[in-house]
Amino acid sequence: KLEPEELAVRVESVPEGATIFASGRELGATPALVKLPVGVKQVTLRLKCFEEAELLVNPSASGETPVVKGALKKQPGCR
């Protein structure tokens, strides 16, 4: 059985609007459905005035689209 080359993953963040990165590539802003190369195990979220967040991607055994959610921590004193 051939494995698909890409995995669709829904990425969400609180607050919304964080930029999604995987393997050094920018993939859009949350919330978004992104396609990751198979084998990529994490995505990084970046948003101005918030700490960067790294989220693990767990492919679903049932074949459903995995959802990755992260809450971003505000940086003190940033405007």
N, C-alpha and C positions, 0 to 999 in steps of 0.2 A: 504494500500500500504506500503510495506516495504522500509525503507530508506537504501541506501547503507551505509556500515560501514566506508567507506573511501571516500575521495574526492581527485581527481587528480587536482593538481594545478601547473601551470608553474611559476617558480620563476626566475626572472632575476635581475641583478644588474649592475650598472655602478660604478667602473669597474667590469668586470666579475671575477669569481674565489672566490667569498665570500662563506664561509661555511654557510649552511642553518641549522637552529635549529628550532624544534617545540616540545613543551612539554618536553624539556630537552633532546631530541634525535637529534643526528646529522643525517642529511638526504642527504648529498652530497654537491656539490659546484655549484654555478650558472654558466651558465644557466642550469636549470634542471626541469624535470617534476617529482614532488614528490607526494607521497600519504600521505594525512593527515587524522588522525582520524576525523570523523564527530564531530563537536563541537569545534574543534580548530579554533580560530578566528584570530591568528596572527602567523607569523614566524619571527625569528630573524636572521639577517645576520651579520656575523663577518668576518673581513679581517684585517690582520696585517697592522698597520699604518693608519687605518681608524676607525672612530667612529662606534660603534654598531648601527644597524638600526633595528627598529621593524616595520613590515609591516602588515597591516590588510588584512585579507583574506575575500573576499565577494563572497560566492558561487553564481554562475550565475543562474538566474531563468530559462533561456532558455536551461539549460543543457550543455552549452558549457564549455570548460575547462577555469576556471578563470586564468587570468595572473596577477601576483603580481610583480611590478617593484619597485626597490629602487635605489636611487643615494646615494652612501656612501660619507661621508664628511671626507676629509683627516685630520689627526692629525698633527698640526704644529710641525716641528722639528723631526719627526720620520724618521728613515732611514731603 
